[in-house]
Amino acid sequence: MLKGYPMTVDPFDVINSPNARAITVYCEAALRALGLTVAGEAGWGYPTSAQSLQGPYTFIIRIHRPHFWETSHLYTSADIEGYGAGATTAAIQHDIHRDLKGYRREYLEAC
């Protein structure tokens, strides 16, 4: 169960939690930092089994222009919960930056 969500019975509670939103906001800021020509988004997918609150939850990063690109990461509810407490913050931010650095190197610096 997520802290602050004692009645969590739905995966949507996890992907709409303050920590999940904080991860999305962080990633979208990192996307904007790539420059004005980049248009992208980040968001969450929920477990294929509606019974599994533990996850994995899919965090999707998608860039529409200048070149279409998409990647994703799987995180458990504990990973998402740990983001706000600092337990998983560095690891999740590292995943985001590693992916966006790869996109920049492949599509933006090569031009």
N, C-alpha and C positions, 0 to 999 in steps of 0.2 A: 504494500500500500504506500502511496505517496504521502509524505508528510503534508499535513494541511488538507488532505483528502481522505478522511477516515472511511468514507463510504464508497470509495472507488470500486466500481464494478464494471466499468466500461473502458475499453482501450482509448476512446475519445477523451476521457478524463486525463489520461497520461499525455497524449499528444497536444492537448490544450492546456496543460499545466503551465505555471509561470516559468519553470525551468526549460520546458520544451520551447516556449515562446522566446525565451532569452537566447537559446541556441540559434533559432531562426533569425532573430534580429541581429545577432553577431555575424552570422553568415551573410546576410543581406548587406550589412555595412562593408564587409570584406569584398563582396561583389562590386559595390559602388566604388570602392577604392581602386578597382582595376581600370577605371576610366569611363568617360562619358559614352564611348562607343559600345560599351558592353551592356547588354540588357539580359538580366537573369533573375532567377527566383530560387527560393529554398522552401522546403516544406516537408511534412511528415506523412508517412504511410503507416497503417496499423497492421498488427499481426494477422496472418491469414486465418488463424483460428481465433474466433471471437472470444474464446474461453481463456486465452492466454494473456493475462495482464503483465506478465514478466517480459513479453516481447518475443522475438526481436521486433523493434520498431525501425522502419526504414526512413532515414533522413536523406532526402533527395536534393541535390544541387543541379540546377538546369540553367544553361546559358543559351539564349535564343539568337543573339547576334553579337559580334559579327559572324561567328561560326557556331553552329549548333553543337552542343556538348552536354553530356549528362553523366553524373556519377552518383553513387549512393553509399551509405554506411549503415550498418546494423547496430543498434544500441538497445540494451535492455532497459527496463524501467528503472533499475538501480543506477545505470549510467546516467539517465536523464535526471533522476533525483540527485545524484552526486554532483551535477554541474553547478547548481546553486550553492552547494556547500564547499565547493572548491576541490572535491575529491576527483572529479573527472574533467574539470574545466580545461586544463592544459592539454590533455589527450584529445579531447573533442576539437578544440581550437587548432591543434596540430593537424588533425585530419583535414579540416577545412582549408588551412593554409597550404598544406602539401598539395591538395587537389587544385586549388586555384593557381598555385605557382606553376604546376604542370600545364594548366591551360594557358597561362600567360606565356610560358616558354614555347609551347607548341604553336599557338595561334597568333599571339600579339607581337612577340619579339621576332618571329620568323618573317614577318611582313616587311 
